[in-house]
Amino acid sequence: MRVKEVRYSQGYRRWQMSKKIKRTAMESQKLLLNQVRHRILQYIGHHGSVTVREIGAALPDIPQATMYRQVKLLSESGLIRVCGERQVRGTLEHTYALADELKGTEAGRITDTEAQFKLLGLAQDFADYYSDGKADPARDMLSITSVPMAMTDEEFTRYMQDIEKLTKKYERNIPTEERRIRRVTLISSPA
């Protein structure tokens, strides 16, 4: 009986994938702008592969029905994929992972959906920082800088290599009372 259920599930998954429509950048953005969906995607991205039950335990403020509905929408849209399943008390429990378009791709290649996901994650970090009423940008040395620079591809490659060397010097530091975690985000975009 279990074998039939798994085969049905795999066939159903192939059917679901065949009916997916290629999303436009605007549709992806609309999907990612929903705070609940974005939190679910961030959790999955951070943990690799998870079940809805695990997401629900980690995000208890999201009602269970909402959680299942949003996970279903993310799965149908192709932003997450089923990467495993197991039988649990008569039902099939799915394990989900981010779709490849949201995970890091080859160096230098980033999909529009992945870029939006990362930028919205950064925006959410800032929203969280300012929402608790304890934000102190001067104390925390908050910095946002955008500097247009004219460089050849070779110069830009050397620039990025220099930044990588500098980053490696500090990235393995262990937090202490004096050493706080600081998120440094480097974004390169055409001007």
C-alpha positions in Angstrom: 0.0 0.0 0.0 2.8 2.4 0.9 4.5 1.8 -2.4 1.3 2.8 -4.3 1.0 6.0 -2.2 4.6 7.0 -2.9 4.2 6.3 -6.7 1.0 8.3 -6.7 2.7 11.1 -4.9 5.6 11.1 -7.4 3.2 11.1 -10.3 1.2 13.8 -8.7 4.3 15.9 -8.2 5.3 15.4 -11.9 1.7 16.5 -12.9 2.0 19.6 -10.5 5.3 20.6 -12.0 4.0 20.2 -15.6 1.2 22.7 -14.9 3.6 25.4 -13.5 3.7 28.5 -15.5 6.9 30.4 -16.0 6.8 33.4 -13.6 7.6 36.9 -14.6 9.9 39.0 -12.4 6.8 40.9 -11.2 5.0 37.7 -10.2 8.1 36.5 -8.3 8.4 39.8 -6.6 4.7 39.7 -5.6 5.2 36.2 -4.1 8.3 37.3 -2.2 6.8 40.5 -0.8 4.4 38.6 1.4 6.0 38.7 4.8 4.8 35.2 5.8 6.1 33.6 2.6 9.4 35.5 2.9 9.9 34.3 6.5 9.1 30.7 5.4 11.6 31.0 2.6 14.3 32.4 4.9 13.8 29.6 7.3 14.0 27.0 4.6 17.1 28.7 3.2 18.8 28.8 6.5 18.0 25.2 7.4 18.4 23.5 4.0 15.4 21.1 4.1 12.5 21.1 6.5 9.0 19.9 7.0 6.0 22.1 7.5 5.8 20.9 11.1 9.4 22.1 11.7 8.6 25.5 10.1 5.5 25.8 12.3 7.5 25.0 15.4 10.1 27.7 14.5 7.5 30.3 13.5 4.7 29.7 16.1 3.1 33.1 15.5 1.9 32.0 12.0 -1.4 30.0 12.3 -1.1 26.4 11.1 -3.7 26.8 8.3 -1.9 29.9 7.0 1.4 28.0 7.1 0.1 25.1 5.1 -1.6 27.4 2.6 1.6 29.5 2.1 3.8 26.4 1.8 1.4 25.0 -0.8 1.5 28.3 -2.8 5.3 28.4 -2.6 5.5 24.8 -3.8 3.0 25.3 -6.7 4.9 28.5 -7.7 8.2 26.5 -7.9 10.0 28.6 -5.2 10.4 25.6 -3.0 10.5 21.9 -4.0 9.7 18.6 -2.4 13.1 17.0 -1.7 11.8 14.1 0.4 8.8 12.4 1.9 8.0 9.9 4.5 5.0 8.1 5.9 3.8 9.6 9.3 0.7 8.1 10.9 -1.2 7.4 7.7 -0.2 10.6 5.8 2.7 11.5 3.6 4.9 14.2 5.2 6.9 16.2 2.7 10.4 17.8 3.2 10.9 21.0 1.4 14.0 22.8 0.1 14.5 26.1 -1.8 14.2 25.8 -5.6 17.5 26.2 -7.4 16.6 29.7 -8.6 16.7 30.9 -4.9 19.9 29.2 -4.0 23.3 30.4 -4.9 24.1 29.6 -8.5 27.4 29.7 -10.4 29.7 32.5 -9.5 28.6 35.6 -11.4 25.2 34.3 -12.3 22.2 35.3 -10.3 18.6 34.9 -11.3 16.2 37.8 -10.9 14.2 35.9 -8.3 17.4 35.1 -6.3 18.4 38.7 -6.4 14.9 39.9 -5.2 14.9 37.2 -2.5 18.3 38.3 -1.1 17.4 42.0 -1.4 14.1 41.5 0.4 16.0 39.5 3.1 18.3 42.5 3.6 15.2 44.8 3.8 13.7 42.5 6.4 16.9 42.6 8.4 16.7 46.4 8.5 13.0 46.4 9.3 13.7 44.0 12.2 16.6 46.2 13.4 14.5 49.3 13.5 11.3 47.6 14.8 12.5 46.8 18.4 12.9 50.5 19.4 16.5 49.9 20.4 18.1 50.8 17.1 21.1 53.1 17.4 22.8 53.5 14.0 25.7 55.6 15.4 26.5 53.1 18.1 26.1 50.2 15.8 28.2 51.9 13.1 25.5 51.4 10.5 26.8 52.3 7.0 25.2 52.3 3.6 27.4 53.4 0.8 27.0 53.3 -2.9 30.0 54.3 -5.0 29.9 54.2 -8.8 33.3 53.2 -10.1 34.6 52.8 -13.6 36.6 49.6 -14.0 37.5 47.1 -16.6 36.4 43.5 -16.0 40.0 42.7 -15.0 40.2 45.6 -12.6 36.8 44.6 -11.1 38.0 41.0 -10.7 41.1 42.2 -8.8 38.9 44.5 -6.7 36.7 41.6 -5.7 39.7 39.4 -5.0 41.1 42.1 -2.7 37.8 42.3 -0.8 37.7 38.5 -0.5 41.2 38.5 1.0 40.2 41.2 3.5 36.9 39.4 4.3 38.8 36.1 5.0 41.0 37.9 7.5 37.9 38.6 9.7 35.2 36.1 8.9 36.4 33.4 11.3 36.6 35.7 14.3 34.6 34.4 17.3 32.1 36.8 18.9 33.2 38.2 22.3 32.0 41.1 24.5 34.1 43.4 22.3 33.4 41.6 19.0 29.8 41.8 17.8 28.4 40.1 14.8 28.2 42.6 11.9 26.6 41.8 8.6 28.6 43.2 5.7 26.7 43.0 2.4 28.4 43.7 -0.9 26.2 44.3 -3.9 27.6 45.0 -7.3 25.1 46.2 -9.9 25.3 48.0 -13.3 25.0 51.8 -13.0 
